Amino acid sequence: MKNELKLFEDNKIRTAWDEEHEEWYFSVVDVCGILSNTENPRRYWSDLKRKLKSEGATEVYEKIVQLKMTAPDGKQRLTDVADTKQLLRIIQSIPSPKAEPFKLWLAEVSTTEISRNTNPKGFEASRDVARQGGNVARNAREEIESHSGKSVLSSANAKTIKEIE
Protein backbone atom coordinates (compact mmCIF):
# COMPACT_ATOMS: atom_id res chain seq x y z
CA MET A 1 0.00 0.00 0.00
CA LYS A 2 1.16 3.46 -0.90
CA ASN A 3 0.01 6.16 1.56
CA GLU A 4 -0.60 9.63 0.16
CA LEU A 5 -2.24 12.90 1.13
CA LYS A 6 -4.92 14.13 -1.26
CA LEU A 7 -6.45 17.58 -1.22
CA PHE A 8 -10.13 18.41 -1.44
CA GLU A 9 -10.78 22.16 -1.28
CA ASP A 10 -7.48 22.69 0.59
CA ASN A 11 -8.36 20.00 3.15
CA LYS A 12 -6.02 17.05 3.57
CA ILE A 13 -7.37 13.52 3.26
CA ARG A 14 -5.16 10.58 4.12
CA THR A 15 -5.36 7.91 1.44
CA ALA A 16 -3.77 4.59 0.57
CA TRP A 17 -3.52 3.04 -2.89
CA ASP A 18 -3.80 -0.76 -3.04
CA GLU A 19 -1.92 -1.67 -6.24
CA GLU A 20 -2.99 -5.31 -6.12
CA HIS A 21 -6.72 -4.49 -6.13
CA GLU A 22 -6.32 -1.11 -7.89
CA GLU A 23 -8.40 0.59 -5.22
CA TRP A 24 -8.10 3.77 -3.17
CA TYR A 25 -8.80 3.75 0.56
CA PHE A 26 -9.72 7.01 2.29
CA SER A 27 -9.56 8.00 5.96
CA VAL A 28 -13.20 8.09 7.04
CA VAL A 29 -12.45 10.49 9.90
CA ASP A 30 -10.84 12.96 7.49
CA VAL A 31 -13.84 12.83 5.14
CA CYS A 32 -16.32 13.18 8.01
CA GLY A 33 -14.42 16.22 9.26
CA ILE A 34 -14.50 17.92 5.86
CA LEU A 35 -18.13 17.21 5.06
CA SER A 36 -19.58 17.84 8.53
CA ASN A 37 -17.47 20.87 9.51
CA THR A 38 -17.40 19.46 13.02
CA GLU A 39 -14.81 20.23 15.67
CA ASN A 40 -14.59 16.54 16.55
CA PRO A 41 -14.63 14.34 13.42
CA ARG A 42 -13.80 11.18 15.41
CA ARG A 43 -16.95 11.64 17.51
CA TYR A 44 -18.97 12.40 14.36
CA TRP A 45 -17.73 9.15 12.75
CA SER A 46 -18.51 7.21 15.93
CA ASP A 47 -22.07 8.57 15.96
CA LEU A 48 -22.44 7.97 12.23
CA LYS A 49 -21.37 4.32 12.61
CA ARG A 50 -24.20 3.83 15.10
CA LYS A 51 -26.61 5.55 12.71
CA LEU A 52 -25.51 3.36 9.78
CA LYS A 53 -25.96 0.27 11.91
CA SER A 54 -29.46 1.36 12.96
CA GLU A 55 -30.34 2.07 9.29
CA GLY A 56 -29.37 -1.49 8.43
CA ALA A 57 -26.28 -0.45 6.48
CA THR A 58 -24.21 -3.13 8.18
CA GLU A 59 -22.57 -4.06 4.87
CA VAL A 60 -20.74 -0.72 4.95
CA TYR A 61 -19.94 -0.80 8.64
CA GLU A 62 -18.63 -4.39 8.52
CA LYS A 63 -16.36 -3.76 5.51
CA ILE A 64 -14.51 -0.83 7.08
CA VAL A 65 -10.89 -1.78 7.64
CA GLN A 66 -8.11 -0.12 9.56
CA LEU A 67 -4.78 0.85 8.04
CA LYS A 68 -1.79 2.56 9.59
CA MET A 69 -1.65 6.16 8.47
CA THR A 70 0.25 9.17 9.69
CA ALA A 71 -1.77 10.98 12.36
CA PRO A 72 -1.61 14.76 12.88
CA ASP A 73 0.99 14.17 15.61
CA GLY A 74 3.26 12.46 13.04
CA LYS A 75 2.86 8.95 14.47
CA GLN A 76 1.56 5.96 12.53
CA ARG A 77 -1.85 5.00 13.90
CA LEU A 78 -4.58 2.62 12.84
CA THR A 79 -7.32 4.58 11.09
CA ASP A 80 -10.72 3.52 9.78
CA VAL A 81 -10.61 3.60 5.98
CA ALA A 82 -13.20 2.99 3.26
CA ASP A 83 -12.92 2.24 -0.44
CA THR A 84 -14.76 4.39 -2.98
CA LYS A 85 -17.97 2.35 -2.87
CA GLN A 86 -18.14 2.35 0.93
CA LEU A 87 -17.28 6.03 1.07
CA LEU A 88 -20.13 6.94 -1.30
CA ARG A 89 -22.56 5.17 1.04
CA ILE A 90 -21.11 6.99 4.05
CA ILE A 91 -21.34 10.35 2.27
CA GLN A 92 -25.01 9.63 1.57
CA SER A 93 -25.60 9.75 5.34
CA ILE A 94 -23.84 13.09 5.89
CA PRO A 95 -26.02 16.14 5.22
CA SER A 96 -23.53 18.50 3.63
CA PRO A 97 -23.44 21.01 0.78
CA LYS A 98 -19.99 19.62 0.00
CA ALA A 99 -21.30 16.08 -0.66
CA GLU A 100 -21.89 16.45 -4.42
CA PRO A 101 -18.56 18.23 -5.12
CA PHE A 102 -16.85 15.55 -3.03
CA LYS A 103 -18.41 12.77 -5.11
CA LEU A 104 -17.08 14.45 -8.27
CA TRP A 105 -13.66 14.70 -6.62
CA LEU A 106 -13.77 10.94 -5.87
CA ALA A 107 -14.41 10.18 -9.54
CA GLU A 108 -11.50 12.43 -10.50
CA VAL A 109 -9.15 10.67 -8.06
CA SER A 110 -10.08 7.29 -9.59
CA THR A 111 -9.63 8.54 -13.14
CA THR A 112 -6.25 10.07 -12.35
CA GLU A 113 -4.88 6.83 -10.90
CA ILE A 114 -6.17 4.78 -13.86
CA SER A 115 -4.53 7.32 -16.16
CA ARG A 116 -1.22 7.06 -14.31
CA ASN A 117 -1.25 3.28 -14.57
CA THR A 118 -2.19 3.12 -18.26
CA ASN A 119 -0.28 6.22 -19.45
CA PRO A 120 -2.68 7.10 -22.29
CA LYS A 121 -1.38 8.61 -25.53
CA GLY A 122 -3.71 10.89 -27.47
CA PHE A 123 -7.32 11.93 -27.22
CA GLU A 124 -8.94 8.51 -27.77
CA ALA A 125 -6.82 6.80 -25.09
CA SER A 126 -7.42 9.67 -22.64
CA ARG A 127 -11.16 9.52 -23.30
CA ASP A 128 -11.13 5.79 -22.54
CA VAL A 129 -9.37 6.42 -19.22
CA ALA A 130 -11.93 9.11 -18.33
CA ARG A 131 -14.72 6.64 -19.12
CA GLN A 132 -13.10 3.98 -16.92
CA GLY A 133 -12.91 6.41 -14.01
CA GLY A 134 -16.52 7.46 -14.56
CA ASN A 135 -17.52 3.80 -14.68
CA VAL A 136 -15.86 3.19 -11.31
CA ALA A 137 -17.94 5.97 -9.76
CA ARG A 138 -21.15 4.93 -11.56
CA ASN A 139 -20.80 1.26 -10.60
CA ALA A 140 -20.20 2.17 -6.97
CA ARG A 141 -23.21 4.51 -6.96
CA GLU A 142 -25.51 1.95 -8.60
CA GLU A 143 -24.46 -0.81 -6.22
CA ILE A 144 -25.03 1.38 -3.18
CA GLU A 145 -28.44 2.43 -4.49
CA SER A 146 -29.47 -1.17 -5.14
CA HIS A 147 -28.42 -2.25 -1.62
CA SER A 148 -29.88 0.73 0.21
CA GLY A 149 -32.95 1.27 -1.95
CA LYS A 150 -32.17 5.00 -1.86
CA SER A 151 -30.66 7.37 -4.37
CA VAL A 152 -27.12 8.52 -3.63
CA LEU A 153 -27.85 11.73 -5.49
CA SER A 154 -29.70 14.28 -3.43
CA SER A 155 -31.79 17.19 -4.66
CA ALA A 156 -30.82 19.09 -1.51
CA ASN A 157 -27.15 18.70 -2.29
CA ALA A 158 -27.65 19.52 -5.97
CA LYS A 159 -29.49 22.72 -5.00
CA THR A 160 -26.64 23.67 -2.70
CA ILE A 161 -24.05 23.22 -5.46
CA LYS A 162 -25.77 25.98 -7.45
CA GLU A 163 -25.46 28.23 -4.42
CA ILE A 164 -21.74 27.43 -4.11
CA GLU A 165 -21.05 28.29 -7.75
Secondary structure by P-SEA (a helix, b strand, c coil): cbbbbbbcccbbbbbbbccccccccccaaaaaaaaaccccaaaaaaaaaaaaaaacaaaaaaabbbbbccccccbbbbbbbbcaaaaaaaaaaccccaaaaaaaaaaaaaaaaaaaaaccccaaaaaaaaaaaaaaaaaaaaaaaaaaccccccaaaaaaaaaac
